[in-house]
Amino acid sequence: MVAGIFAPMPMAFRIADIAFFGGGGVLMLAIGGSRQLALRVDARGVTLGGVRPRHRSTTTFVPWADIESVVLWKQVLPPFGRSMPYIGLVRRPGAPALAGPPEQRAARGVSAALALPVSAGTLSASRAVNGWRLDGQRLAAAIHQFAPGVPLQDGWNRPRRAERGSISTVAAHTWFEIDPGEAAEMSDAELAFAAALRAHSAGWAPPDADGYVAGLAADGLHKPLIAYADLTDPATPDRFLLHPGVHLVGDRVRGDRLHSQLFSLPERPSSWALDCVGPHDELAELCADWFRGVLGKPIVLYVWLHDDYAYAARYAFADTGETLIQCYEQQLAPAGQATDLIAAGHVHGKGWIQTTGLPEPSCYLHIRGDLAKSTGPPQVPVAAKRGPLPRLWYE
């Protein structure tokens, strides 16, 4: 039952947890004291451990093909202001239901009544991290190895955005805020940089994007202080597009597209990368201007149709053509096309077809930014409305 995931674990189970990396990068976590599976991430997908006392029957496996993103979220526990951390899966439209109609109705009721930051579908595919410990870095590494196109959205250290119409005291918009737990471990210089970045960008902060500052064990010498923004499709907020962000180390700041899970900078800087040295207040102002420029870049969604079905799609910067995320469904594509694309080298990693090798798209939709800066294909028609798209997105 859905309500079961909210039940607190008995104190008898809150024993020292067991967390380890298995062979080959497999992430396995067990409930402390019982060695019952809490979470497994491997090449096949994600296994969510069951809920006591029906652990075996409620253990759920979700293949990577059905997963759009992995989310870490929190449920506020009134009246004391504490919270319960959860790991959940945002599943793709059309994925097989994980529960029957009664459980689905219960999930919708619970999600609405408690104004949770996740949908009822994600709630059904969530587990409380209670009685065991989840290492976010190991989780990110495992996802990166087995499903590099699936983003990890970390909401544990972020104030959540309030849903429209919800009764919530949480701020509706987060813009370069610092988690109090991380603030205690940050230097005065880093705190001053974060405050200056927030001040320099407060006048134009976009309502449809959130900004965050993460210490991530920053030491001011080698490990950076990271400030970044979450960029999503406004019409599909669960569809992550990219993290534009900056790394501050000492008196140098570098900005670019950050890794969706590890928040690292790319090996090769993009054409819109930032790299400068100076006093922290000056760097904060330069970063604010850089964020404004990046968040204003035009983004379009290109779609390819075959027999009236969308078989491929790509979100891209319309001014540079840079791919943000893409999808390709071979079963819906023209016969033989995937083979030709692979032979021509339009494939990365474990068979991820690159849509840049396709002919001109059938249509496009304007997602955000100023299209006057666009340099996209001039003959591509604008789509009047959205239709169903392939389910598996990747970078």
DRENBAZA-279019 format. One line per 2 residues: number of its first residue (from 1); for each residue y, x, z of C-alpha. Coordinates in Angstrom, 3 decimals, padded with zeros to 6 digits. Example, Ala and Ser with C-alpha at 12.3 -4.5 7.8 and 13.67 -1.06 7.14 Angstrom:
% DRENBAZA-279019
1> -004.500 012.300 007.800 ~ -001.060 013.670 007.140
//
This chain:
% DRENBAZA-279019
1> 000.000 000.000 000.000 ~ 003.535 001.163 -000.715
3> 004.620 000.600 002.864 ~ 002.071 003.170 003.931
5> 004.125 006.065 002.610 ~ 006.831 005.244 005.127
7> 004.470 005.267 008.098 ~ 005.128 008.323 010.302
9> 002.155 010.641 010.677 ~ 000.572 010.665 014.149
11> 001.476 013.666 016.275 ~ -002.152 014.780 016.194
13> -001.732 015.661 012.528 ~ 001.520 017.580 012.976
15> -000.247 020.857 013.533 ~ 000.642 024.131 011.877
17> 000.480 023.485 008.173 ~ -001.568 025.313 005.590
19> 000.233 026.278 002.406 ~ -001.031 028.753 -000.125
21> -000.978 029.729 -003.778 ~ -004.420 029.409 -005.307
23> -005.752 031.595 -008.080 ~ -003.981 031.483 -011.393
25> -000.727 030.118 -009.975 ~ -002.183 026.784 -008.856
27> -000.136 025.345 -006.004 ~ -002.255 023.632 -003.351
29> -000.971 022.285 -000.062 ~ -002.986 020.750 002.748
31> -002.136 018.487 005.655 ~ -001.954 020.594 008.785
33> -005.067 020.582 010.953 ~ -007.137 018.457 008.551
35> -007.271 020.535 005.325 ~ -007.021 017.266 003.413
37> -005.156 017.679 000.142 ~ -001.430 016.922 000.344
39> -000.337 018.195 -003.092 ~ -001.829 020.081 -006.025
41> 000.010 021.345 -009.108 ~ -002.150 022.835 -011.867
43> -002.543 023.004 -015.640 ~ -003.697 019.366 -015.833
45> -000.904 017.765 -013.845 ~ 000.084 016.812 -010.300
47> -002.240 015.412 -007.654 ~ -000.532 013.526 -004.815
49> -002.630 013.512 -001.669 ~ -003.606 010.162 -000.209
51> -002.195 008.333 002.782 ~ -004.150 008.102 006.031
53> -006.433 006.465 006.900 ~ -007.427 005.846 003.247
55> -006.810 009.388 002.052 ~ -009.492 009.525 -000.629
57> -008.832 006.122 -002.194 ~ -005.046 006.620 -002.280
59> -005.093 010.163 -003.697 ~ -003.425 009.959 -007.133
61> -003.567 012.253 -010.155 ~ -000.774 012.134 -012.773
63> -001.132 014.221 -015.983 ~ 001.817 016.233 -017.279
65> 002.012 013.997 -020.356 ~ 003.056 011.115 -018.079
67> 005.634 013.090 -016.055 ~ 009.291 013.177 -017.072
69> 010.518 015.101 -014.017 ~ 009.567 016.075 -010.481
71> 012.068 015.019 -007.819 ~ 012.623 016.019 -004.210
73> 014.402 013.191 -002.404 ~ 015.163 011.966 001.100
75> 014.940 008.610 002.852 ~ 017.561 008.057 005.535
77> 015.956 006.880 008.793 ~ 018.384 004.688 010.760
79> 019.779 004.444 013.335 ~ 019.840 008.144 014.162
81> 020.930 009.516 010.787 ~ 017.803 011.591 010.324
83> 015.916 011.712 007.040 ~ 012.369 012.023 005.720
85> 011.822 014.364 002.742 ~ 009.668 013.202 -000.171
87> 008.283 014.648 -003.364 ~ 008.073 012.163 -006.229
89> 007.325 011.926 -009.923 ~ 009.560 010.241 -012.489
91> 006.992 008.918 -014.936 ~ 007.595 008.285 -018.605
93> 008.104 004.762 -019.947 ~ 004.766 003.285 -020.915
95> 002.709 005.475 -018.569 ~ -000.252 003.610 -016.975
97> 000.656 001.833 -013.734 ~ -000.355 003.597 -010.531
99> -000.670 000.346 -008.580 ~ -001.414 -003.334 -009.136
101> 001.218 -006.089 -009.483 ~ 001.396 -006.838 -005.696
103> 002.050 -003.177 -004.872 ~ 004.596 -002.905 -007.689
105> 006.492 -005.932 -006.359 ~ 006.409 -004.431 -002.867
107> 007.791 -001.137 -004.172 ~ 010.668 -002.921 -005.923
109> 011.456 -004.821 -002.735 ~ 011.380 -001.722 -000.537
111> 013.473 000.351 -002.970 ~ 016.125 -002.377 -003.175
113> 016.160 -003.264 000.518 ~ 016.529 000.340 001.688
115> 018.870 001.414 -001.149 ~ 016.609 004.358 -001.902
117> 017.835 007.044 -004.332 ~ 014.755 006.597 -006.562
119> 013.370 003.743 -008.632 ~ 010.436 001.590 -007.565
121> 008.223 003.421 -010.068 ~ 009.121 006.809 -008.611
123> 008.677 005.419 -005.109 ~ 005.087 004.492 -005.966
125> 004.536 008.080 -007.141 ~ 006.028 009.712 -004.023
127> 004.604 011.264 -000.885 ~ 006.345 012.064 002.387
129> 006.433 015.757 003.272 ~ 005.430 015.143 006.876
131> 002.822 017.171 008.726 ~ 002.825 019.793 005.967
133> 005.387 022.134 004.440 ~ 006.490 022.364 000.808
135> 007.902 025.644 -000.505 ~ 010.447 024.699 -003.169
137> 010.350 028.095 -004.882 ~ 006.558 028.039 -005.206
139> 006.713 024.490 -006.497 ~ 009.310 025.507 -009.108
141> 007.197 028.502 -010.164 ~ 004.081 026.359 -010.574
143> 005.922 023.736 -012.640 ~ 007.474 026.469 -014.766
145> 004.032 027.955 -015.477 ~ 002.168 024.760 -016.272
147> 004.895 022.450 -017.651 ~ 008.036 024.422 -018.563
149> 009.605 021.357 -020.141 ~ 009.452 019.270 -016.961
151> 012.565 019.699 -014.769 ~ 012.508 019.871 -010.969
153> 015.367 017.862 -009.451 ~ 016.088 019.048 -005.920
155> 017.758 016.307 -003.899 ~ 016.777 017.615 -000.477
157> 019.955 019.620 -000.008 ~ 022.317 017.246 -001.788
159> 024.110 014.085 -000.685 ~ 022.774 011.392 -003.006
161> 024.887 009.258 -005.278 ~ 025.092 005.666 -004.085
163> 023.651 003.062 -006.440 ~ 025.989 000.408 -007.761
165> 026.088 -002.539 -005.380 ~ 024.228 -000.767 -002.587
167> 025.472 -000.851 001.000 ~ 025.634 002.849 001.732
169> 027.852 005.183 003.698 ~ 026.850 008.164 001.546
171> 029.524 009.477 -000.802 ~ 029.282 007.991 -004.280
173> 030.111 011.290 -005.956 ~ 029.206 014.839 -005.017
175> 031.379 017.649 -006.301 ~ 030.638 021.217 -005.205
177> 029.861 020.193 -001.651 ~ 028.002 022.576 000.657
179> 025.043 021.529 002.731 ~ 025.880 022.187 006.434
181> 022.577 023.991 006.888 ~ 023.432 026.445 004.121
183> 027.078 026.794 005.171 ~ 025.981 028.396 008.428
185> 024.282 031.188 006.449 ~ 027.089 031.783 003.950
187> 029.821 034.403 004.328 ~ 033.476 033.499 004.787
189> 034.164 034.806 001.273 ~ 031.483 032.565 -000.234
191> 032.747 029.549 001.675 ~ 036.283 030.297 000.485
193> 035.075 030.583 -003.139 ~ 033.292 027.222 -002.909
195> 036.350 025.559 -001.390 ~ 038.619 027.042 -004.064
197> 036.256 025.939 -006.843 ~ 036.255 022.408 -005.459
199> 040.046 022.379 -005.146 ~ 040.703 023.770 -008.642
201> 038.391 021.184 -010.243 ~ 039.077 018.131 -008.052
203> 041.706 016.732 -010.427 ~ 039.328 016.307 -013.349
205> 035.857 015.994 -011.713 ~ 033.806 013.743 -014.050
207> 032.401 010.592 -012.432 ~ 029.083 010.847 -014.303
209> 028.142 014.397 -013.241 ~ 027.543 015.932 -009.822
211> 028.361 019.487 -008.785 ~ 026.575 021.525 -006.124
213> 026.879 024.856 -004.336 ~ 023.625 026.464 -003.224
215> 023.231 029.589 -001.149 ~ 019.548 030.100 -002.010
217> 019.461 033.129 000.340 ~ 022.641 034.609 -001.176
219> 023.496 037.968 000.389 ~ 026.669 038.881 -001.504
221> 025.078 042.038 -002.903 ~ 022.040 041.149 -004.999
223> 021.198 037.462 -004.521 ~ 023.938 035.211 -005.900
225> 025.809 032.225 -004.596 ~ 025.143 029.527 -007.196
227> 027.418 026.666 -008.210 ~ 026.135 024.275 -010.840
229> 026.441 020.792 -012.280 ~ 023.775 018.224 -013.104
231> 024.175 016.944 -016.640 ~ 022.150 013.870 -017.593
233> 022.225 011.147 -020.224 ~ 024.576 008.506 -018.715
235> 022.486 005.718 -020.256 ~ 019.267 007.225 -018.838
237> 020.305 009.003 -015.600 ~ 016.757 010.187 -014.867
239> 016.746 012.180 -018.135 ~ 017.952 015.650 -017.210
241> 019.744 017.604 -019.945 ~ 020.895 020.891 -018.430
243> 022.368 022.788 -015.479 ~ 025.594 024.588 -016.453
245> 026.244 026.931 -013.547 ~ 027.698 030.188 -012.259
247> 026.316 033.079 -010.217 ~ 028.722 034.841 -007.835
249> 027.741 038.314 -006.607 ~ 030.464 040.397 -004.994
251> 033.582 040.227 -007.170 ~ 031.706 039.302 -010.368
253> 030.855 035.837 -011.628 ~ 028.634 034.935 -014.576
255> 028.179 031.454 -015.981 ~ 025.741 029.970 -018.466
257> 022.953 027.450 -018.853 ~ 020.751 027.876 -015.776
259> 016.983 027.571 -015.735 ~ 016.079 023.948 -014.962
261> 013.777 024.943 -012.091 ~ 014.587 028.502 -010.994
263> 018.408 028.308 -011.476 ~ 018.371 031.773 -013.029
265> 020.641 032.953 -015.835 ~ 019.177 033.343 -019.346
267> 018.176 036.771 -020.598 ~ 020.491 036.365 -023.586
269> 023.937 034.882 -022.866 ~ 024.911 031.822 -024.860
271> 028.029 031.625 -027.006 ~ 029.837 029.769 -024.201
273> 028.798 032.088 -021.344 ~ 031.256 033.314 -018.700
275> 031.427 036.863 -017.322 ~ 034.436 038.091 -015.360
277> 035.481 040.185 -012.361 ~ 038.326 039.629 -009.905
279> 039.453 038.185 -006.570 ~ 037.492 035.151 -005.420
281> 040.319 032.634 -005.769 ~ 041.001 033.819 -009.315
283> 037.284 033.647 -010.109 ~ 037.102 030.127 -008.698
285> 039.939 029.002 -010.968 ~ 038.288 030.617 -013.995
287> 034.993 028.921 -013.083 ~ 036.710 025.547 -012.747
289> 038.226 025.916 -016.219 ~ 034.840 027.010 -017.575
291> 033.028 024.023 -016.031 ~ 035.652 021.679 -017.498
293> 035.115 023.136 -020.941 ~ 031.325 022.982 -020.762
295> 031.230 019.432 -019.379 ~ 033.576 018.365 -022.171
297> 031.375 019.759 -024.929 ~ 030.116 017.026 -027.294
299> 026.466 016.056 -026.876 ~ 024.533 013.974 -029.384
301> 020.992 012.643 -029.570 ~ 019.357 013.168 -032.946
303> 016.381 010.943 -033.813 ~ 013.764 011.275 -036.563
305> 011.975 008.142 -037.808 ~ 008.730 007.661 -039.728
307> 007.421 004.218 -040.627 ~ 010.181 002.773 -038.410
309> 008.939 004.686 -035.348 ~ 010.777 007.545 -033.642
311> 008.486 010.563 -033.714 ~ 011.010 013.231 -032.662
313> 014.363 013.467 -030.912 ~ 016.714 016.199 -029.750
315> 019.706 016.297 -027.441 ~ 022.070 018.996 -028.654
317> 025.583 020.333 -028.292 ~ 027.255 018.918 -031.388
319> 029.720 021.819 -031.660 ~ 027.155 024.644 -031.659
321> 023.881 022.859 -032.483 ~ 022.242 024.327 -029.377
323> 019.176 022.342 -028.301 ~ 019.242 020.955 -024.767
325> 015.947 019.061 -024.629 ~ 013.675 017.713 -027.355
327> 010.476 015.796 -027.988 ~ 007.945 015.582 -030.810
329> 005.014 013.173 -031.113 ~ 002.550 014.487 -033.681
331> 000.598 011.225 -033.847 ~ 003.719 009.386 -035.055
333> 004.966 012.137 -037.362 ~ 004.321 012.366 -041.108
335> 000.826 013.628 -041.887 ~ 000.588 017.411 -042.026
337> 004.134 017.996 -040.800 ~ 003.156 019.575 -037.470
339> 000.800 021.994 -039.229 ~ 003.577 023.046 -041.600
341> 006.044 023.509 -038.739 ~ 003.622 025.689 -036.800
343> 002.834 027.766 -039.900 ~ 006.575 028.277 -040.442
345> 007.015 029.501 -036.858 ~ 008.819 026.435 -035.499
347> 006.799 026.434 -032.277 ~ 007.178 028.029 -028.863
349> 004.780 028.671 -025.999 ~ 001.729 026.438 -025.843
351> 002.372 024.413 -028.973 ~ 005.874 023.094 -028.237
353> 007.160 022.008 -031.665 ~ 010.798 022.996 -032.248
355> 012.729 020.151 -033.852 ~ 015.167 022.596 -035.448
357> 012.542 022.997 -038.167 ~ 012.671 019.317 -039.141
359> 014.658 017.905 -042.065 ~ 017.944 016.114 -041.412
361> 017.582 013.499 -038.668 ~ 017.447 009.797 -039.494
363> 020.323 008.930 -037.146 ~ 022.206 010.082 -034.083
365> 023.838 008.662 -030.955 ~ 026.956 010.008 -029.263
367> 026.051 010.818 -025.627 ~ 029.189 012.401 -024.168
369> 032.130 014.701 -024.895 ~ 034.671 014.868 -027.693
371> 032.979 014.311 -031.063 ~ 036.064 015.677 -032.815
373> 034.621 019.107 -031.964 ~ 031.327 018.268 -033.668
375> 029.972 020.417 -036.492 ~ 026.758 018.406 -036.938
377> 025.209 017.168 -040.196 ~ 027.937 015.069 -041.896
379> 025.539 012.689 -043.683 ~ 023.570 011.569 -040.608
381> 024.327 007.893 -039.819 ~ 025.269 006.698 -036.356
383> 022.655 004.506 -034.656 ~ 023.806 001.070 -033.517
385> 021.447 000.918 -030.549 ~ 018.688 002.804 -028.784
387> 015.009 002.268 -029.375 ~ 011.836 003.660 -027.788
389> 011.436 007.433 -027.972 ~ 008.466 009.787 -027.529
391> 007.645 010.396 -023.893 ~ 007.274 014.163 -023.426
393> 010.601 016.040 -023.272 ~ 010.883 019.826 -023.138
395> 013.467 022.518 -023.687
//
